[in-house]
C-alpha cells in the first residue's frame, strides 16, 4: 500500500492475465474511514489477500465502489463486502451488464458469438476454457446501491465514461480523477464489441475522450500502470491512436467480405493466446463498427467490406 497524495492510497494486486497487475484505491472519507474503489479478482482465500490491507488501515472501509464489471475490478467485491460489511456501490448500467455477463451466463451463446465472427475451433476451445476458469474469480455482489452520472459519494462526483465498458463510472473531486480503465499510461484501454454491448463502443469512447479533455483533471489515477499526469493530453494521444487504427482497419478490408477475426489477424498479428485473440477480435469489431457508422465500411451478414 502506498500513499499517492493526501487522502488517497493505492493497493496493487497481481493478475494472471494479459496485464500482470491491477490498482485499487482507498479514499479517505469525511468521517475518517475509507472508501475502496475496485477490488481486483476474487480469490478462494479472501482473508489472506485482504487482511494485510485491512490491518494496515487506521480506520474501517465504509463503502466499496466498483468502476466497472470487468473481472479485475468487480471480482473481489463480495470478498471485501463479507470481510468488512461495507455496502457495495456500482453504476446502474454497469450493474445490468454485470448481471448479463456473470449472472445470466450462457457458455454456448458466448462461444457461438465468437464463432459467428470467424474464430476457428481450436481458438474457440481455448476461449471457452479460459472463460470458465475466469468465472470462478468473479465474486460480484447482487443488489448493490446503484449510481448515476451526477451522483456524489462523500464529495466525489460520479461521471459515466463509456467505451472500455458500457457503464464505466469514475470519481472526480478537486481535479483528481479516479479513472478505472478509462485512461491509461503506456497502453490504451481495450475498446471491444461484445455480446449485449452497446452498438458502437469506439464511438462511445471517443465521446469519453472529449469529456476527459473538457474536464481536464490535474491527474488521473488509473487501474493499471502509472498515474496519468496530463489526462487531457493523454486523451488526445489516445484519439490519434484510434484514428490511425481505423485507417488500418479500413486498409485491411481488401474487397472481399472479412470477419472480425480475419481483420484482427491484420491489426494484431502474431501468435496470441486464445484470450488475447478474443480481445483482438473484439477490438477489431469495435473499429469495424465505427467504420460502418462513419460510412467507410458496410456489413455483409456478420462480415465487413470497404464502402
Secondary structure, 3 states (H helix, E strand, C coil): CEEEECCEEEEEEECCCCCCEEEEEEEECCCCCEEEECCCCCCCCHHHHHHHHHHHCCCCEEEEEECCCCHHHHCCHHHHHHHHCCEEEEEHHHHHHHHHHHHCCCHHHHHHHHHHCCCCHHHHHHHHHHHHHHHCCCCCCCCCEEECCCCEECCEEEEECCCCCCCCEEEEECCEEEEECCCCCCCCCCCCCCCCCCCCHHHHHHHHHHHHHHHCCCEEEECCCCCECCHHHHHHHHHHHHHHHHHHHHHHCCCCCECHHHHHHHHCCCCCCHHHHHHHHHHHHHHHHHHHHCCCEEEECCEEEEC
